[in-house]
Amino acid sequence: MFTAAAIAILVVMVLALLFAIVSRTVYDRILAVNMFGTKTVLFIAVYGFLTGRPDFMDIALVYALINFVGLIAVLRFVQTTHGGNVEDEH
């Protein structure tokens, strides 16, 4: 059952990357990359459970914190660079 969950998470990660590629606005791309990071945390946790290594949960938590801080930094950068007005890049 956890193997199926890991496969499903991988499929959603691929879909998130595709959404990041085809998105039109910067904010949609940031959202897609954040979703990819969140699914990576889930995948690390499930993989740690499947392999019987509970220390992977610590790695997943650190990755979640890095993902959150990175998201805030990128949003702050986009806000200050573009003044909050991000036009369609295509």
Secondary structure, 3 states (H helix, E strand, C coil): CHHHHHHHHHHHHHHHHHHHHHCCCHHHHHHHHHHHHHHHHHHHHHHHHHHCCCCHHHHHHHHHHHHHHHHHHHHHHHHHHHCCCCCCCC
